[in-house]
Amino acid sequence: MRNIGVESQKICAFCPNDFESCWHLFLTCPRSVEIWIAKGLWTDIDGLILSMESFKDLVLEYEWRRW
């Protein structure tokens, strides 16, 4: 998050397992995964994670498929 100008801690605020980044915050943090699962969206996103190189690519691909 610091890379995009958002002042934040270096370690994820939800879990002390990883450095905070968009990828971690939205996709690999256990708390985020719980939220995706609760919303019924995790199976769609999980299938895209391995094929995307960046968080931006993943979001664009997900939105394209939903459209």
C-alpha positions as CSV (number, residue, x, y, z in Angstrom):
1,M,0.0,0.0,0.0
2,R,2.9,2.3,0.6
3,N,3.9,1.9,-3.0
4,I,0.7,3.6,-4.1
5,G,1.0,6.4,-1.6
6,V,-1.2,5.1,1.2
7,E,0.4,5.5,4.6
8,S,0.3,2.1,6.3
9,Q,2.2,-0.4,8.4
10,K,4.6,-2.7,6.7
11,I,2.9,-5.8,8.1
12,C,-0.8,-6.6,7.4
13,A,-3.1,-5.1,10.1
14,F,-5.4,-8.2,9.9
15,C,-2.8,-10.9,10.2
16,P,0.9,-10.7,11.1
17,N,1.7,-13.2,8.3
18,D,2.7,-11.0,5.4
19,F,3.8,-7.6,4.2
20,E,0.8,-5.4,3.3
21,S,0.3,-5.1,-0.4
22,C,-2.8,-4.9,-2.6
23,W,-2.3,-8.5,-3.5
24,H,-2.1,-9.6,0.1
25,L,-4.8,-7.3,1.4
26,F,-7.4,-8.4,-1.1
27,L,-6.4,-11.9,-2.1
28,T,-4.1,-13.8,0.3
29,C,-4.9,-12.4,3.7
30,P,-6.9,-15.1,5.6
31,R,-9.4,-12.4,6.7
32,S,-10.0,-11.2,3.1
33,V,-10.5,-14.8,1.9
34,E,-13.2,-15.2,4.7
35,I,-15.0,-12.2,3.3
36,W,-14.8,-13.4,-0.3
37,I,-16.2,-16.7,0.7
38,A,-19.0,-15.2,2.8
39,K,-20.0,-13.1,-0.3
40,G,-19.9,-16.2,-2.5
41,L,-17.2,-14.8,-4.8
42,W,-14.1,-16.7,-3.8
43,T,-14.5,-19.5,-6.3
44,D,-14.5,-17.0,-9.2
45,I,-11.5,-15.1,-7.8
46,D,-9.5,-18.2,-6.7
47,G,-9.4,-19.5,-10.2
48,L,-7.9,-16.3,-11.5
49,I,-5.2,-15.8,-8.9
50,L,-2.6,-18.2,-10.4
51,S,-3.0,-16.8,-13.9
52,M,-2.6,-13.1,-13.2
53,E,0.6,-11.2,-12.8
54,S,-0.7,-8.2,-10.9
55,F,-3.7,-7.2,-8.8
56,K,-4.7,-4.8,-11.5
57,D,-4.7,-7.6,-14.1
58,L,-6.9,-9.7,-11.8
59,V,-9.4,-7.0,-11.2
60,L,-9.7,-6.2,-14.9
61,E,-10.1,-9.8,-15.9
62,Y,-12.7,-10.4,-13.1
63,E,-14.7,-7.4,-14.2
64,W,-14.5,-8.4,-17.9
65,R,-15.8,-11.9,-17.1
66,R,-18.7,-10.4,-15.1
67,W,-19.7,-8.1,-17.9
